[in-house]
Structure formats: structure tokens, C-alpha cells
Amino acid sequence: MLTFSLFKNRKLKKLVYWWDPIDGSYNAGDHLGRVIVEQMLTLKDKEILDKKNKNNKLLSIGSVMHFANNGDTIWGTGINGKIDGKLHRFTTLDVRSVRGPLTRDFLIQKGIDVPEIYGDPGLLLPLFFSKDLLRKEEQTKKFLVIPHMNEGLDKYKEYSDFLCTPRQGAISFTRQIVNSDMVISSSLHGIIIAEAYGIPAILLANQSGEAKFKFDDYYFGTGRKKYPIASSVTEAFNIEPAEKLAIDEIIDRLFKSFPFDLWE
């Protein structure tokens, strides 16, 4: 049975796309795409349904470029390295920014103009949900382990008190990250959100089948030529995080590239 919520989501996704698991649950990083776009539009007293052109859609957060069609608008989206390039069937896109230089190179090879504006829009989170708002000192943990959504949790049993699954809404996920002193994550958005709030983050190698492409794309797009990958949680404690990103410059360019004009 099609619920009102599912009906509304389908209508919204024709205008602003975000990916959801087929079982109807959340994946925090992808759900964040909807959250950030809604927050940006609120600054102009607009809602997703106010979008003027109903015949194309905006794609933002996530490795969801293969869901784009001709004429769609791209803001911070990335290529998913495990998806066959032939499945990107579009030939024309309105690109305002992309996640990183690897995505830009892919699109340029398809003859699409792409500005050199990089970064995941998830980095804008602190503009709308401050650290002071989300952090509760009595709830703070020394570290947080975030597996990829497709990983089983059994292999992390010894860290059960420090586990955080991305299979939840974007803000509850963010709240857990903000209430930790260190993040060890095989989920890309665990890393992104931690870095947005200035929390040390180490990428954890995973067995989810995810390609290294998207991690390279994000780190390279935020000015880091190299970054550490821990083979285990134990190893992560002995690794220095990647160089801090120049976040003010990145979020300024990302913010200014948002396509408000699609709603004007």
C-alpha cells in the first residue's frame, strides 16, 4: 500500500533527488541530501515543491550521478566508482559543483562543462545545526566506530558501546558524531560530517564492495593529496588523521554555487 509519506517522497524526488534503501529505511548520508537542500531553500522562504521547472531535478549529496538525466542540475554530486560508466547515459547537465576532481574529469570526458568547485554539501551542516546545539557533554564518547551501511555489525562486537550505524536519519546520525571525540568510519559521510565539525576522523577499510574512487574524490576535492586508511579499529588509534581541510573556503564556494535560481 502506498502511504502518504511514500507518495510525497516520490513527488519530491522528481524535483530533488536523494537515494533511499529499498526497504524504506534511511541511509544517513543520502538522507542528508534532502536535509541540506531543504535548509538552503529555507533561507529564501522556499520549499522543494516551489521549484519552477518541474521537468528536471537537482542532484546533490551522494554517489548518485548515474541517476541523472539530460538537463538535470548537479550540486556536489559524485560518481560511484563501482557503477559502469556506460550507465551514465546523460549527455547534457547543468553542473554547479561536484564532489571532487575525479567526478569532474569523468564528466568532462563526456563533453560536459564542469566548474572547479569541489566539496560535499554535507560540509555545510554546521551552518544550520551548530555543534553547541547538538553536543551534550554528558553523552560524549571517546570515539565512535561507523561501519558502512552494507557491512555486518558482528565483526565490531567488541566496540558495541561505541557503534553508530548510518541506517538512520541524517540529524540523529550527526548528533552521535558530534557527541564523540574521534570518528573511525568506513562510511564516507561519517568522515565528512566529522570533518565538518572539526572532529578527528580516520577512514576504516571495509568489506562492503565500495570502490576507493569516492574516497579519493572527496579527499582530493578538499585539498588532500593523501589520506590514511586504517585496516582495523585498533590501528586507527595509532594513525594521524588527514590534513585538516580549509573548510571556510570550501563551504563559501559550495554555498554560493547552490542553484537558488531554479526556484526563482
C-alpha angles and dihedrals in degrees: 000000000000108000123207089250093055091045091052092047092052090052093048094046091060086065103030116019127213128160123244128185112259091243091066095251126124131260102201098217094051094041086055088069091067093042096052095045090050091050092049091050092049087065087066095038089250135132131206092257090058090071109131100213108057094179099074136037141223118238117197131151122031143037090288104122090120088068091062122109131196111295096019120138121239124207115171096332122149140208116252104230094211094057116093110252089229089067089068093086099168121109100183129043136165100231120191098165140339135210095254150332096281090060090045092052091050092053094044089055086058090054096256122140112238126180119224093250111128139181143086112269088226085081087073092066096102090058089066104024111035124211089240090055095051104033120089111181093210090059097047120125126201090234142355128216115208117187121198112267091249095052123096116242096220095090089058096053093121088060095046092129090054101042123121121184121208088216092101140074119299098248098047087049091050092048091057091050093048089051093060133079095216136017126212106187142169087184111090093217090052085063095041096050093045091052091047089061096040095252116146110252133189123195111234120210111242142192097222096110093248115151120240087231096089094048091050089047093054098043094043090046090055094051102265117126092188138020136181124254118198118214091206141011090252092055091049091066090062098048128091112233120244118279111285114263124240089247100173093059093044096050092044092057092041093050093049092049095058109121100238087154090075087069098042 
